């Protein structure tokens, strides 16, 4: 780290991944210097790194997150697409078997950006670090906060190579260190009470593998998604195939307790064919070429810290991303929520002014909105799996799940309701759009078209994937 004098306005961001880089970009508008503290030595390009094992699994950025990233980094969507990322319209290019049947491929209402996590992070990182106000402090970890229960004044960091500890003074510290965040411990060390926390653990295990798609299916192929059938009695098994850059498919199979996929390469296709509710993913993989071994994880628990409910909150400290709320990754909302939170961080400072009294508390309350929306979507199904919570689903959980189930059934045969549902799942609108009188009436009526009996893949898509001669 340089020995230059600390400028009047310095911000520190802990964590240099997706959330941390976007937070750094948001803060750079208001300070002379943003120091990003990161344990890893970050690569120059889209390469794997030790501190991001989840990069080996499927990711998507819903349009609500795309808009937020683009607001912070204009032109980055184009840069991603130039690098090979795919833009897929929702639900036009999604072949999905939901809990109540196959969804039709309705005209575009929203979209997703699909890319390997390494490419996504590297593209955003390059844009952020091009700003001379942003400084990367790699090979360094945060070990605690400086300050009091009233205000944070900096952060203690330690170099991983020399084990030397030092203090970086700052007018704002943002914790974006992910699931392993030490924020709760750091805050109690300053004399603050522990925050309320909730966990919903479906016991989900993830197995992912990269494939080279058949030559004719390397461009323009849809997402394939086979969801579990809602149940409280047994495990849920699901899978999805996402087309990403360089003609590849990243495929993730998952199952809850008692239905987990294997870590073995030679069992991957079998699980997809025989354990999921429909064999379409396994059939597609038999015509594709594996490019990697199976990557496996059980790091899927939903965990939320309700920092916004704390009776007191210190000035100059904010928690974002997975450090605040980590979601079951099967729903694909973590990246979008992080991007929206970074925008809210920026907007709050614009409105209130740098170092305004109560600014950090306002930020923490603001980011609770997108976090809460994604949280409700994530636990809506997970809470029903055996062992997910100590006491099982609440009455509210059951009522919400019953209504959402009816909506999803209606959406299989009603394009207007499908659009309202994707308004919410894309994180572009709040769940209140599902409670309007017209939506309630449509849910009572049910689907307007008959159920589909097979995956809505076109004959041309089946031919390109090698499933039809």
C-alpha positions in Angstrom: 0.0 0.0 0.0 1.3 3.5 -0.9 2.7 5.9 1.8 0.9 8.9 0.4 -1.1 11.0 2.8 -4.7 10.0 3.4 -6.9 12.4 1.4 -9.9 14.1 3.1 -12.4 11.7 1.6 -11.4 8.0 1.6 -13.8 5.0 1.3 -12.8 1.4 1.9 -14.6 -1.5 0.3 -14.0 -5.0 1.7 -14.2 -7.6 -1.0 -13.3 -7.2 -4.7 -15.9 -9.4 -6.3 -19.1 -8.4 -8.1 -20.7 -6.6 -5.1 -17.4 -4.9 -4.0 -16.5 -3.6 -7.4 -20.0 -2.1 -8.0 -19.9 -0.5 -4.5 -16.5 1.0 -5.3 -17.9 2.5 -8.5 -20.8 3.9 -6.6 -18.6 5.5 -4.0 -16.0 6.9 -6.4 -18.4 9.7 -7.3 -18.0 11.2 -3.8 -14.5 10.6 -2.7 -10.9 11.2 -3.6 -9.9 7.6 -3.1 -11.6 4.2 -2.8 -9.5 1.3 -1.5 -10.8 -2.1 -2.4 -9.4 -4.7 0.1 -9.3 -8.2 -1.4 -7.8 -11.5 -0.1 -7.0 -12.8 -3.5 -4.5 -11.4 -6.0 -7.1 -10.7 -8.7 -6.4 -11.9 -12.3 -6.1 -9.4 -15.1 -8.7 -11.3 -17.2 -11.5 -13.8 -16.9 -9.6 -16.5 -15.0 -10.5 -18.6 -12.0 -9.5 -17.5 -8.5 -9.3 -19.3 -5.2 -11.7 -17.0 -3.3 -14.6 -17.5 -5.7 -15.4 -21.2 -5.9 -19.0 -20.5 -6.8 -17.8 -19.3 -10.2 -17.7 -22.9 -11.3 -21.5 -23.0 -11.1 -24.2 -21.4 -13.2 -25.0 -17.6 -12.9 -27.4 -15.3 -14.5 -28.0 -11.6 -14.2 -31.7 -10.7 -14.4 -32.8 -7.6 -16.2 -33.4 -5.7 -12.9 -29.7 -6.2 -12.2 -28.6 -5.5 -15.7 -30.3 -2.1 -15.6 -28.5 -1.3 -12.3 -25.1 -2.4 -13.5 -25.6 -0.3 -16.7 -26.6 2.7 -14.6 -23.3 2.5 -12.7 -21.1 1.5 -15.7 -22.7 2.7 -18.9 -21.8 0.5 -21.8 -20.8 -2.5 -19.8 -23.6 -4.7 -21.2 -22.3 -4.1 -24.7 -18.8 -5.0 -23.5 -20.1 -8.2 -22.0 -21.9 -9.1 -25.2 -18.8 -8.3 -27.3 -16.9 -10.7 -25.0 -19.4 -13.4 -25.8 -22.0 -13.1 -23.1 -25.6 -14.0 -24.2 -28.7 -11.8 -23.9 -31.8 -14.1 -23.7 -35.3 -12.8 -23.8 -37.6 -13.9 -21.0 -39.7 -16.0 -21.5 -39.2 -16.3 -25.2 -35.9 -18.3 -25.0 -36.6 -20.2 -21.7 -37.9 -23.7 -21.8 -39.0 -24.3 -18.2 -40.9 -27.1 -16.4 -42.4 -25.4 -13.4 -44.0 -27.0 -10.4 -47.4 -26.9 -12.2 -46.3 -27.7 -15.7 -44.4 -26.5 -18.8 -44.4 -22.8 -19.4 -45.1 -21.5 -22.8 -42.5 -19.3 -24.5 -44.4 -16.0 -24.4 -43.1 -12.8 -26.2 -40.3 -11.0 -24.5 -41.1 -9.2 -21.2 -37.7 -9.1 -19.6 -34.3 -10.6 -20.2 -31.2 -12.2 -18.6 -27.5 -11.8 -19.3 -25.7 -15.2 -19.3 -21.9 -15.5 -19.0 -19.4 -17.4 -17.0 -18.8 -15.8 -13.6 -15.1 -15.2 -14.4 -16.1 -13.2 -17.6 -18.7 -11.2 -15.8 -16.5 -10.3 -12.9 -13.5 -9.5 -15.1 -15.5 -7.2 -17.4 -16.9 -5.2 -14.5 -13.6 -5.2 -12.6 -11.7 -3.7 -15.6 -14.2 -0.9 -15.9 -14.1 -0.1 -12.2 -10.3 -0.2 -11.9 -9.9 2.0 -14.9 -11.0 4.8 -12.6 -7.8 6.3 -11.1 -9.7 7.0 -7.8 -10.1 3.2 -7.2 -7.1 1.4 -5.7 -6.9 -2.4 -5.3 -5.2 -3.8 -2.2 -4.8 -7.5 -3.1 -3.5 -10.3 -0.9 -5.0 -8.5 2.1 -7.8 -9.4 4.5 -9.9 -7.3 6.9 -9.6 -8.3 10.5 -11.7 -5.7 12.3 -13.3 -2.3 12.4 -11.8 0.9 13.9 -14.0 3.2 15.8 -16.8 3.0 18.4 -20.4 1.9 18.5 -21.4 5.4 17.3 -19.1 5.6 14.3 -16.6 3.5 12.3 -13.4 5.4 11.4 -11.6 2.8 9.4 -10.6 -0.8 9.1 -7.8 -3.0 10.3 -6.2 -5.1 7.5 -3.5 -7.7 7.4 -1.3 -8.7 4.5 -1.5 -12.5 3.9 2.2 -12.7 2.9 3.9 -10.6 5.5 1.2 -10.9 8.2 1.6 -7.2 8.8 -1.4 -5.4 10.3 -2.3 -1.8 9.6 -5.2 0.6 9.8 -6.8 2.2 6.8 -8.7 5.3 7.9 -12.0 6.0 6.0 -15.1 8.1 6.0 -17.1 5.0 4.8 -16.4 1.3 5.1 -18.5 -1.1 3.0 -18.5 -4.8 3.8 -18.9 -6.8 0.6 -16.9 -9.9 1.8 -19.7 -12.4 1.0 -21.0 -15.3 3.0 -17.9 -15.4 5.2 -18.4 -11.8 6.4 -17.2 -10.9 9.9 -19.5 -8.0 10.3 -21.6 -9.4 13.1 -18.4 -10.2 15.1 -16.9 -6.8 14.3 -20.0 -4.9 15.4 -20.3 -6.7 18.7 -16.6 -6.0 19.3 -17.5 -2.3 19.1 -20.2 -2.8 21.8 -23.3 -3.2 19.6 -25.9 -5.9 20.0 -26.1 -8.9 17.7 -28.5 -8.4 14.8 -31.5 -10.6 14.2 -30.7 -13.4 11.8 -32.7 -16.0 10.0 -31.6 -19.1 8.1 -33.6 -21.4 5.8 -31.5 -24.4 4.7 -33.1 -26.7 2.2 -30.0 -28.9 2.3 -29.5 -28.3 -1.4 -26.3 -29.6 -3.0 -25.1 -28.4 -6.4 -23.2 -30.2 -9.0 -22.1 -28.3 -12.1 -20.2 -29.1 -15.3 -19.1 -27.3 -18.5 -20.0 -28.7 -21.9 -19.3 -27.7 -25.5 -22.6 -27.6 -27.2 -23.2 -29.4 -30.5 -21.9 -27.2 -33.3 -25.3 -26.2 -34.6 -26.5 -25.3 -31.1 -23.7 -23.0 -30.1 -25.6 -19.8 -30.8 -29.1 -18.9 -30.0 -30.1 -22.0 -28.0 -32.6 -21.4 -25.1 -32.2 -21.9 -21.4 -33.5 -25.3 -20.2 -34.9 -25.4 -16.7 -36.5 -28.4 -14.9 -37.8 -27.3 -11.5 -38.7 -29.6 -8.6 -42.3 -30.5 -7.9 -43.5 -28.8 -4.7 -43.4 -31.2 -1.8 -43.0 -31.3 1.9 -42.5 -35.1 2.0 -39.3 -35.7 0.0 -36.3 -34.2 -1.7 -36.5 -31.8 -4.6 -34.4 -32.3 -7.7 -33.8 -29.8 -10.4 -31.5 -28.8 -13.2 -30.8 -26.0 -15.6 -28.7 -25.6 -18.7 -27.5 -22.1 -19.6 -25.8 -21.2 -22.9 -22.7 -19.0 -22.2 -19.8 -17.6 -24.1 -17.6 -19.6 -26.6 -20.4 -22.1 -27.6 -20.5 -23.6 -24.2 -23.3 -24.8 -21.9 -22.9 -24.6 -18.1 -25.2 -27.2 -16.5 -26.1 -27.3 -12.8 -28.0 -30.2 -11.2 -29.2 -29.9 -7.7 -31.1 -31.9 -5.1 -32.1 -31.4 -1.4 -31.5 -33.8 1.4 -31.8 -37.4 0.2 -31.8 -36.4 -3.4 -28.3 -34.9 -3.9 -26.5 -35.3 -7.2 -23.2 -37.2 -7.2 -19.7 -35.7 -7.5 -18.8 -38.4 -10.0 -18.3 -37.3 -13.7 -19.8 -40.6 -15.0 -23.1 -40.1 -13.0 -23.8 -36.5 -14.1 -25.8 -37.4 -17.3 -27.6 -40.3 -15.6 -28.8 -38.0 -12.8 -30.1 -35.5 -15.4 -31.9 -38.2 -17.3 -33.3 -40.3 -14.5 -33.6 -38.2 -11.4 -35.2 -35.0 -12.7 -38.9 -34.8 -13.5 -38.1 -34.8 -17.2 -35.0 -36.2 -19.0 -34.6 -33.4 -21.5 -31.4 -32.0 -20.0 -29.8 -35.5 -19.9 -30.8 -36.1 -23.5 -29.2 -32.8 -24.6 -26.0 -33.6 -22.7 -25.6 -36.9 -24.5 -25.0 -35.0 -27.7 -22.6 -32.5 -26.1 -18.9 -32.7 -25.1 -17.9 -32.4 -21.5 -15.1 -29.8 -20.9 -14.7 -30.0 -17.2 -15.0 -32.3 -14.2 -18.0 -31.9 -11.9 -17.8 -29.1 -9.4 -19.8 -29.7 -6.2 -21.0 -27.4 -3.3 -23.3 -27.4 -0.4 -23.0 -23.7 0.2 -26.6 -22.9 -0.6 -28.2 -21.9 2.7 -30.4 -18.8 2.7 -29.1 -16.5 5.4 -30.3 -13.0 6.1 -29.0 -10.5 8.7 -31.6 -7.9 9.6 -29.2 -5.1 10.2 -31.9 -2.5 9.3 -33.8 -3.6 12.4 -31.0 -2.9 14.9 -31.9 -0.2 17.5 -28.6 1.6 16.8 -26.3 1.5 13.8 -22.8 3.1 13.5 -22.1 6.0 11.2 -19.8 5.2 8.2 -20.5 1.5 7.9 -22.6 -0.4 5.4 -23.1 -4.1 4.6 -24.0 -5.2 1.1 -24.4 -8.4 -1.0 -24.0 -11.9 0.5 -22.6 -10.4 3.6 -26.0 -9.0 4.3 -28.2 -11.7 2.7 -27.1 -14.8 0.9 -29.7 -16.6 -1.2 -30.0 -20.2 -2.5 -28.3 -19.6 -5.8 -30.8 -21.7 -7.7 -33.0 -18.6 -8.0 -30.3 -16.5 -9.6 -31.0 -13.2 -7.7 -27.7 -12.6 -5.8 -26.0 -10.7 -8.6 -29.0 -8.5 -9.4 -29.6 -7.6 -5.7 -26.0 -6.6 -5.3 -26.1 -4.3 -8.3 -29.4 -2.7 -7.1 -27.9 -2.2 -3.7 -24.9 -0.4 -5.1 -27.2 2.0 -7.0 -29.2 2.6 -3.7 -25.9 3.3 -1.9 -25.0 5.9 -4.5 -28.5 7.5 -4.5 -28.6 7.8 -0.8 -25.3 9.7 -0.7 -26.5 11.9 -3.5 -29.6 12.8 -1.6 -28.2 13.1 1.9 -24.7 14.2 1.3 -21.4 12.6 2.2 -21.0 12.2 6.0 -24.6 13.3 6.6 -25.8 12.2 10.1 -27.7 8.9 9.9 -26.5 8.3 6.3 -25.4 4.7 6.9 -28.6 3.8 8.7 -30.6 5.1 5.7 -28.5 3.1 3.3 -29.0 -0.1 5.3 -32.8 0.5 5.3 -32.8 1.2 1.6 -30.9 -1.9 0.6 -33.3 -4.0 2.7 -36.0 -3.5 0.0 -34.3 -5.4 -2.9 -32.9 -7.9 -0.3 -36.4 -8.5 1.1 -37.9 -9.1 -2.4 -35.3 -11.7 -3.3 -35.5 -13.2 0.2 -39.2 -13.9 -0.1 -38.7 -15.4 -3.6 -35.9 -17.7 -2.3 -37.5 -19.0 0.8 -41.0 -19.4 -0.7 -40.2 -22.9 -1.8 -37.1 -23.8 0.3 -38.9 -23.4 3.6 -41.1 -26.4 2.8 -38.2 -29.0 2.4 -37.8 -31.3 5.5 -35.3 -29.8 7.9 -35.1 -26.4 6.3 -36.1 -24.6 9.5 -36.4 -25.6 13.1 -40.2 -25.2 13.3 -41.3 -25.7 9.7 -43.3 -23.3 7.5 -45.3 -20.6 9.2 -48.9 -19.9 8.4 -47.8 -16.9 6.3 -45.4 -19.2 4.4 -48.2 -21.6 3.6 -50.7 -18.9 2.5 -48.1 -17.2 0.3 -47.0 -20.5 -1.3 -50.5 -21.5 -2.0 -51.2 -18.2 -3.9 -47.9 -18.2 -5.7 -48.5 -21.8 -6.7 -51.8 -20.8 -8.2 -50.2 -17.9 -10.0 -47.5 -20.2 -11.5 -50.2 -22.6 -12.7 -52.1 -19.7 -14.3 -48.9 -18.5 -15.9 -48.5 -21.7 -17.8 -51.5 -20.8 -19.9 -51.9 -17.0 -19.5 -49.2 -14.7 -21.1 -50.3 -11.6 -19.1 -49.9 -13.4 -15.8 -46.6 -14.8 -17.0 -45.4 -11.3 -17.6 -46.5 -10.1 -14.1 -44.7 -13.0 -12.5 -41.5 -12.2 -14.5 -41.9 -8.5 -13.5 -41.2 -9.8 -10.0 -38.6 -12.6 -10.6 -36.6 -10.2 -12.8 -36.5 -7.8 -9.8 -37.9 -5.0 -11.9 -41.1 -4.6 -9.9 -42.2 -5.4 -6.4 -44.5 -8.3 -5.4 -47.4 -5.8 -5.0 -48.1 -6.2 -8.8 -49.2 -9.8 -8.0 -51.9 -8.5 -5.7 -53.9 -6.2 -8.1 -57.6 -7.1 -8.6 -57.0 -8.2 -12.2 -54.2 -10.6 -11.2 -56.3 -12.0 -8.3 -59.2 -12.6 -10.7 -56.9 -14.2 -13.3 -55.5 -16.5 -10.6 -59.0 -17.5 -9.6 -59.8 -18.3 -13.3 -56.6 -20.3 -14.0 -54.8 -20.8 -17.3 -56.5 -19.8 -20.5 -54.7 -22.4 -22.6 -54.4 -26.1 -22.1 -51.3 -27.7 -20.5 -48.3 -28.5 -22.7 -47.4 -32.2 -22.7 -43.7 -31.8 -23.7 -40.9 -29.3 -23.6 -41.6 -26.4 -26.0 -38.5 -26.8 -28.0 -38.9 -26.2 -31.7 -38.2 -28.8 -34.3 -35.3 -26.7 -35.5 -33.8 -26.5 -32.0 -34.1 -30.2 -31.5 -32.4 -30.8 -34.8 -29.5 -28.4 -34.0 -29.0 -30.1 -30.6 -28.8 -33.5 -32.2 -32.1 -34.8 -30.9 -33.8 -35.1 -34.3 -32.5 -36.2 -37.6 
